[in-house]
C-alpha cells in the first residue's frame, strides 16, 4: 500500500509500493491488482438509467443484477457492452487495458468475477454451490452489420495485420463451417509416478497446449532423505482435470466486402464455454475477440537435426472469441435483435388498417407496376412468401408445411431476377442460387470424404432452413437435379442413405423460382402446356405461378421508361417516397411476425373456401388441366390466407383474408392454367377486345358455312384483309372456336365447321 496526503485528506492507492511513482500514468497502464479492484468497483456500481415514471428515474445496477440473475439461473457468465466502458474514468482505464493488453486483462476480470461471486451472489443466496465456478467474461460489440455506428469500428478480415497481434479486434463475416465441439482441459492435474507429488497446470484459452514439466521437484510431505525422481515422471490424472467446451469456427468475408476480382478471405475463430454451438453455417455475425498468433499445431515440436535446432517462426493466426453477436442466421427465426422500442412500434404498425398495402408497396419499390401487367400481384405474392403461413404438427406426428412456394414464368426483361434479389435481401435468412450452376448435391446435401471418414455437408436448401431459397434460371436446371428437390419442397426434409450415412435433414424453406418458357418468350396462341418445360409433379408443388409477360402498351412503356431513366439519372428520392418501410425495417418486421404469430383459419372462412374449391374442381373436370388443381392447391390458399393474417399480427384468418387469397390464387395459378381456354380464370381481355373478338367470330361463321371446310391460313388472311380484323385477334378467334368445338381441325391444315 502507498499513501499520500493532500488538502488534509489521506488517500490510499492499492497495489505494490513503487516509492514515489504514481500507480496510473498518462497512458492508463496500471498494475494487475488495480485492474481487479477497478473492475469489481465498475460491476458493483455501474448504474443504468431506465425509462422515467413521472418525475422519477428508474435506476438499475446493470451488471451487478445481471451477474446475480445469471448465477441463480445456473449460467455462469457476465456480458458487458463496450459502450458502457466509456461512461466514467474507471471504465476508460479498463477499456484501454482491454484493447491493448487483452490476454492479461481477461483472466484478471474472470478472477474478479469469482471474488464477486463470493462477496455478492453467494451471500444473498445460500442455495448456490459453495465451490466458486469458473465465470466467463463476455464482451458485446455495439457495431451494426453496416458498420455505421459503434464504439469499435469492425475491421475487414484482410485488414488484420501484424500490428493487431495480441490486441482486441472486431471482425464481421459469414460462417462457412463449424467443427464439432470438443472438450479441452482447463486445469491439468499431474502426479509424479515416483514420489506421488501432485502438480496443477492451468491452460489458457485458445489453441494452446499444457506445458508438462520434465523434472519433479520432490514431495516435501514424505519424510527422510528426498531421492531424485527420474526425468519425465509426471502422468495426467484424468479424474481430477477440469474440462470446458471448445469449438473452431471458420469465418469468411461478407460478399459485399470482397474487392472486385479477388477471392474472399477467411479466418478461424476459437470459441469456448458459452460461445460454443450458437451459430451454424450461413450465419452472419459480428465477432469481438483477441487476434492471436500461435504455433501451426498446438505445442509444435522443435525441428529435428543437429544443425537445425529451433522452432517454427511462421505462426498460425486466429481470433480467440470474447463475444459473438448474430445478425442473420439459422437460430431463432433469423436471430435479428429487436429492441423494445421497435417491438412497440411494430405492434402499432400491425393495428394500422393499411399495413398490408404498406408492406406490398415496400416490396421491390424500384420495380414499377401498371394495370396492364401482373407486377402488383407478384409483389403481393412475394410479400406472402416472406411472411409465410403457419406450420402445423398433427397429433399423429405428421407435419404440414407452412412455407409458400412461387414460380415466376415469363419473358426476358420483366424484372424476375430483381424480385429474387430483393427477396434475398429482405428475408431474415436467404440463399440465392442459379439453376445452371446448381447440382442436386449443391441444393440438398453432399457426402464428402475427409481424414476422419465420410461427413455430411448441407446444401443451399439446408442452409436456408426457416428462410427463403431463390433459384434463378429454374428451367435451365438438369431434370435429375430438379427431381432432387421434390421431397424438399413438399415434405420439407431431405433423406440421405449413402456411404453408411442414413439420416434426414430439415429444409423448412420457401422456394422462389424464376424461369423462361420453352422458346424463350411466351406465345399467347400456343398451348401453355407446350411452353412449360416442367413436369406436372413439380408444378403442383408451387402454391402460386405467374405468367409475367412483356405487355406492349404505349402508356405502360412510357411510364416504365420514365421511371427507369429517373433511377439512372440518380434521383433516388422517388424510391424513398414510394417505400413506406425501409429494407431493414421490413426485414425486422418479417422476423418479428414470424416469431410471434401463427394464425389459424376460422370455420366461416373454411366454409367459403370449401365451396370455392369444389366449384374449381368441377370446372376443371371437363378438360385435362395444364396445371393440375389438387388438394395441394387447396392447402396453398389456406397458407396464403394465413400469411395475410400474419402481416396484421392476427391469430385468426377470417373470410376477408380467404377472399383475398382466392383472388391472388385466381390471378396466378388459375390464370396460368386457363390461359389457353375460356375457363374459370379471371377475364384477361378488356371490353373493347371482347367486342372485337365476338365480331371476328361472327365473320368466321359467315365465311365458313355449317359443314363447310376452309384452309386455316386462308381463313386468317381473309379475316385480316377483307374484314379488317387484327392478325392477333383473327388467330385468337380461330383458336378459341377450335377449343370450343365449333371448328374441327382436319388434314392439310383445313378447318371444318360442325353443324
ChimeraX attribute file (.defattr): number of C-alpha atoms within 10 A of each C-alpha:
attribute: neighborCount
match mode: 1-to-1
recipient: residues
	/A:1	9
	/A:2	16
	/A:3	11
	/A:4	11
	/A:5	9
	/A:6	7
	/A:7	5
	/A:8	7
	/A:9	8
	/A:10	9
	/A:11	11
	/A:12	11
	/A:13	14
	/A:14	15
	/A:15	16
	/A:16	13
	/A:17	13
	/A:18	10
	/A:19	8
	/A:20	9
	/A:21	9
	/A:22	12
	/A:23	18
	/A:24	13
	/A:25	9
	/A:26	6
	/A:27	9
	/A:28	15
	/A:29	17
	/A:30	16
	/A:31	13
	/A:32	15
	/A:33	14
	/A:34	18
	/A:35	22
	/A:36	21
	/A:37	15
	/A:38	18
	/A:39	21
	/A:40	18
	/A:41	15
	/A:42	19
	/A:43	21
	/A:44	17
	/A:45	14
	/A:46	18
	/A:47	16
	/A:48	13
	/A:49	11
	/A:50	10
	/A:51	10
	/A:52	10
	/A:53	8
	/A:54	6
	/A:55	6
	/A:56	8
	/A:57	11
	/A:58	12
	/A:59	13
	/A:60	14
	/A:61	14
	/A:62	16
	/A:63	20
	/A:64	20
	/A:65	15
	/A:66	16
	/A:67	24
	/A:68	21
	/A:69	14
	/A:70	14
	/A:71	21
	/A:72	15
	/A:73	10
	/A:74	11
	/A:75	14
	/A:76	21
	/A:77	19
	/A:78	20
	/A:79	15
	/A:80	18
	/A:81	15
	/A:82	20
	/A:83	16
	/A:84	16
	/A:85	19
	/A:86	16
	/A:87	11
	/A:88	11
	/A:89	10
	/A:90	16
	/A:91	20
	/A:92	15
	/A:93	20
	/A:94	23
	/A:95	20
	/A:96	16
	/A:97	22
	/A:98	19
	/A:99	17
	/A:100	17
	/A:101	16
	/A:102	20
	/A:103	20
	/A:104	13
	/A:105	18
	/A:106	17
	/A:107	16
	/A:108	18
	/A:109	23
	/A:110	20
	/A:111	17
	/A:112	21
	/A:113	27
	/A:114	18
	/A:115	15
	/A:116	19
	/A:117	21
	/A:118	14
	/A:119	11
	/A:120	16
	/A:121	21
	/A:122	18
	/A:123	11
	/A:124	11
	/A:125	12
	/A:126	9
	/A:127	9
	/A:128	16
	/A:129	11
	/A:130	10
	/A:131	7
	/A:132	13
	/A:133	12
	/A:134	14
	/A:135	20
	/A:136	23
	/A:137	19
	/A:138	20
	/A:139	19
	/A:140	18
	/A:141	23
	/A:142	18
	/A:143	21
	/A:144	16
	/A:145	18
	/A:146	8
	/A:147	13
	/A:148	9
	/A:149	12
	/A:150	13
	/A:151	14
	/A:152	17
	/A:153	16
	/A:154	23
	/A:155	13
	/A:156	17
	/A:157	21
	/A:158	13
	/A:159	9
	/A:160	16
	/A:161	10
	/A:162	11
	/A:163	8
	/A:164	14
	/A:165	17
	/A:166	20
	/A:167	17
	/A:168	23
	/A:169	22
	/A:170	24
	/A:171	22
	/A:172	28
	/A:173	24
	/A:174	23
	/A:175	24
	/A:176	16
	/A:177	18
	/A:178	18
	/A:179	12
	/A:180	11
	/A:181	15
	/A:182	13
	/A:183	13
	/A:184	21
	/A:185	20
	/A:186	16
	/A:187	17
	/A:188	22
	/A:189	20
	/A:190	22
	/A:191	17
	/A:192	21
	/A:193	15
	/A:194	15
	/A:195	20
	/A:196	16
	/A:197	18
	/A:198	17
	/A:199	16
	/A:200	14
	/A:201	16
	/A:202	15
	/A:203	16
	/A:204	14
	/A:205	19
	/A:206	22
	/A:207	26
	/A:208	15
	/A:209	16
	/A:210	15
	/A:211	11
	/A:212	17
	/A:213	14
	/A:214	10
	/A:215	14
	/A:216	22
	/A:217	13
	/A:218	17
	/A:219	16
	/A:220	10
	/A:221	8
	/A:222	11
	/A:223	7
	/A:224	7
	/A:225	6
	/A:226	12
	/A:227	10
	/A:228	12
	/A:229	17
	/A:230	13
	/A:231	10
	/A:232	13
	/A:233	19
	/A:234	24
	/A:235	14
	/A:236	16
	/A:237	12
	/A:238	12
	/A:239	8
	/A:240	12
	/A:241	17
	/A:242	14
	/A:243	15
	/A:244	15
	/A:245	17
	/A:246	23
	/A:247	21
	/A:248	22
	/A:249	24
	/A:250	18
	/A:251	28
	/A:252	21
	/A:253	22
	/A:254	19
	/A:255	11
	/A:256	8
	/A:257	13
	/A:258	16
	/A:259	9
	/A:260	7
	/A:261	6
	/A:262	7
	/A:263	10
	/A:264	15
	/A:265	14
	/A:266	18
	/A:267	18
	/A:268	19
	/A:269	24
	/A:270	21
	/A:271	26
	/A:272	23
	/A:273	17
	/A:274	18
	/A:275	18
	/A:276	18
	/A:277	18
	/A:278	13
	/A:279	22
	/A:280	18
	/A:281	20
	/A:282	22
	/A:283	24
	/A:284	27
	/A:285	22
	/A:286	22
	/A:287	25
	/A:288	25
	/A:289	27
	/A:290	27
	/A:291	24
	/A:292	20
	/A:293	16
	/A:294	17
	/A:295	17
	/A:296	14
	/A:297	12
	/A:298	13
	/A:299	13
	/A:300	13
	/A:301	11
	/A:302	11
	/A:303	12
	/A:304	10
	/A:305	8
	/A:306	6
	/A:307	7
	/A:308	9
	/A:309	10
	/A:310	11
	/A:311	12
	/A:312	12
	/A:313	9
	/A:314	10
	/A:315	12
	/A:316	14
	/A:317	20
	/A:318	22
	/A:319	27
	/A:320	25
	/A:321	25
	/A:322	26
	/A:323	21
	/A:324	22
	/A:325	23
	/A:326	21
	/A:327	18
	/A:328	23
	/A:329	27
	/A:330	24
	/A:331	16
	/A:332	11
	/A:333	18
	/A:334	27
	/A:335	22
	/A:336	20
	/A:337	14
	/A:338	13
	/A:339	9
	/A:340	9
	/A:341	8
	/A:342	15
	/A:343	14
	/A:344	10
	/A:345	12
	/A:346	20
	/A:347	15
	/A:348	11
	/A:349	18
	/A:350	18
	/A:351	12
	/A:352	12
	/A:353	10
	/A:354	11
	/A:355	16
	/A:356	20
	/A:357	11
	/A:358	17
	/A:359	21
	/A:360	22
	/A:361	18
	/A:362	22
	/A:363	27
	/A:364	22
	/A:365	21
	/A:366	18
	/A:367	17
	/A:368	15
	/A:369	17
	/A:370	13
	/A:371	8
	/A:372	14
	/A:373	18
	/A:374	17
	/A:375	21
	/A:376	16
	/A:377	18
	/A:378	27
	/A:379	21
	/A:380	18
	/A:381	27
	/A:382	23
	/A:383	25
	/A:384	28
	/A:385	29
	/A:386	27
	/A:387	27
	/A:388	31
	/A:389	28
	/A:390	21
	/A:391	16
	/A:392	14
	/A:393	11
	/A:394	9
	/A:395	7
	/A:396	6
	/A:397	8
	/A:398	10
	/A:399	13
	/A:400	15
	/A:401	22
	/A:402	26
	/A:403	28
	/A:404	29
	/A:405	25
	/A:406	25
	/A:407	24
	/A:408	24
	/A:409	26
	/A:410	21
	/A:411	21
	/A:412	17
	/A:413	11
	/A:414	18
	/A:415	17
	/A:416	23
	/A:417	19
	/A:418	14
	/A:419	23
	/A:420	24
	/A:421	17
	/A:422	17
	/A:423	26
	/A:424	20
	/A:425	16
	/A:426	24
	/A:427	25
	/A:428	27
	/A:429	29
	/A:430	27
	/A:431	23
	/A:432	18
	/A:433	18
	/A:434	16
	/A:435	21
	/A:436	14
	/A:437	11
	/A:438	20
	/A:439	18
	/A:440	19
	/A:441	16
	/A:442	17
	/A:443	23
	/A:444	27
	/A:445	21
	/A:446	16
	/A:447	16
	/A:448	11
	/A:449	11
	/A:450	8
	/A:451	6
	/A:452	6
	/A:453	8
	/A:454	14
	/A:455	13
	/A:456	14
	/A:457	16
	/A:458	20
	/A:459	19
	/A:460	24
	/A:461	32
	/A:462	28
	/A:463	28
	/A:464	28
	/A:465	24
	/A:466	26
	/A:467	28
	/A:468	31
	/A:469	29
	/A:470	27
	/A:471	25
	/A:472	24
	/A:473	18
	/A:474	24
	/A:475	21
	/A:476	17
	/A:477	20
	/A:478	14
	/A:479	13
	/A:480	10
	/A:481	17
	/A:482	20
	/A:483	15
	/A:484	16
	/A:485	20
	/A:486	16
	/A:487	15
	/A:488	23
	/A:489	23
	/A:490	20
	/A:491	15
	/A:492	23
	/A:493	20
	/A:494	21
	/A:495	14
	/A:496	17
	/A:497	10
	/A:498	12
	/A:499	12
	/A:500	8
	/A:501	12
	/A:502	9
	/A:503	11
	/A:504	11
	/A:505	17
	/A:506	19
	/A:507	27
	/A:508	24
	/A:509	28
	/A:510	28
	/A:511	25
	/A:512	26
	/A:513	26
	/A:514	26
	/A:515	25
	/A:516	24
	/A:517	21
	/A:518	15
	/A:519	12
	/A:520	12
	/A:521	15
	/A:522	21
	/A:523	13
	/A:524	13
	/A:525	14
	/A:526	12
	/A:527	15
	/A:528	22
	/A:529	18
	/A:530	12
	/A:531	17
	/A:532	20
	/A:533	17
	/A:534	16
	/A:535	13
	/A:536	14
	/A:537	12
	/A:538	14
	/A:539	18
	/A:540	19
	/A:541	20
	/A:542	22
	/A:543	25
	/A:544	29
	/A:545	27
	/A:546	23
	/A:547	25
	/A:548	24
	/A:549	20
	/A:550	16
	/A:551	13
	/A:552	10
	/A:553	10
	/A:554	9
	/A:555	10
	/A:556	17
	/A:557	14
	/A:558	11
	/A:559	13
	/A:560	16
	/A:561	12
	/A:562	11
	/A:563	16
	/A:564	14
	/A:565	11
	/A:566	15
	/A:567	15
	/A:568	9
	/A:569	8
	/A:570	9
	/A:571	11
	/A:572	12
	/A:573	10
	/A:574	14
	/A:575	17
	/A:576	14
	/A:577	10
	/A:578	13
	/A:579	18
	/A:580	19
	/A:581	19
	/A:582	15
	/A:583	18
	/A:584	13
	/A:585	15
	/A:586	20
	/A:587	21
	/A:588	23
	/A:589	26
	/A:590	23
	/A:591	24
	/A:592	23
	/A:593	21
	/A:594	22
	/A:595	13
	/A:596	11
	/A:597	20
	/A:598	22
	/A:599	22
	/A:600	21
	/A:601	19
	/A:602	14
	/A:603	13
	/A:604	12
	/A:605	19
	/A:606	16
	/A:607	11
	/A:608	14
	/A:609	20
	/A:610	11
	/A:611	10
	/A:612	15
	/A:613	17
	/A:614	12
	/A:615	12
	/A:616	15
	/A:617	15
	/A:618	10
	/A:619	11
	/A:620	17
	/A:621	10
	/A:622	8
	/A:623	9
	/A:624	8
	/A:625	15
	/A:626	19
	/A:627	21
	/A:628	18
	/A:629	18
	/A:630	12
	/A:631	11
	/A:632	15
	/A:633	20
	/A:634	18
	/A:635	16
	/A:636	25
	/A:637	27
	/A:638	24
	/A:639	29
	/A:640	32
	/A:641	30
	/A:642	30
	/A:643	33
	/A:644	28
	/A:645	27
	/A:646	28
	/A:647	23
	/A:648	20
	/A:649	21
	/A:650	19
	/A:651	16
	/A:652	19
	/A:653	26
	/A:654	21
	/A:655	19
	/A:656	13
	/A:657	21
	/A:658	26
	/A:659	17
	/A:660	15
	/A:661	23
	/A:662	23
	/A:663	16
	/A:664	21
	/A:665	24
	/A:666	20
	/A:667	21
	/A:668	26
	/A:669	26
	/A:670	27
	/A:671	23
	/A:672	21
	/A:673	24
	/A:674	20
	/A:675	22
	/A:676	19
	/A:677	16
	/A:678	13
	/A:679	16
	/A:680	17
	/A:681	20
	/A:682	15
	/A:683	13
	/A:684	13
	/A:685	10
	/A:686	9
	/A:687	10
	/A:688	8
	/A:689	12
	/A:690	14
	/A:691	11
	/A:692	17
	/A:693	21
	/A:694	13
	/A:695	17
	/A:696	25
	/A:697	18
	/A:698	12
	/A:699	19
	/A:700	22
	/A:701	14
	/A:702	10
	/A:703	14
	/A:704	16
	/A:705	14
	/A:706	14
	/A:707	11
	/A:708	13
	/A:709	18
	/A:710	17
	/A:711	15
	/A:712	18
	/A:713	13
	/A:714	12
	/A:715	19
	/A:716	22
	/A:717	16
	/A:718	17
	/A:719	22
	/A:720	18
	/A:721	11
	/A:722	9
	/A:723	14
	/A:724	11
	/A:725	20
	/A:726	17
	/A:727	13
	/A:728	12
	/A:729	21
	/A:730	25
	/A:731	21
	/A:732	19
	/A:733	21
	/A:734	21
	/A:735	16
	/A:736	18
	/A:737	15
	/A:738	16
	/A:739	14
	/A:740	11
	/A:741	11
	/A:742	16
	/A:743	25
	/A:744	15
	/A:745	16
	/A:746	13
	/A:747	7
	/A:748	8
	/A:749	11
	/A:750	16
	/A:751	23
	/A:752	20
	/A:753	20
	/A:754	13
	/A:755	9
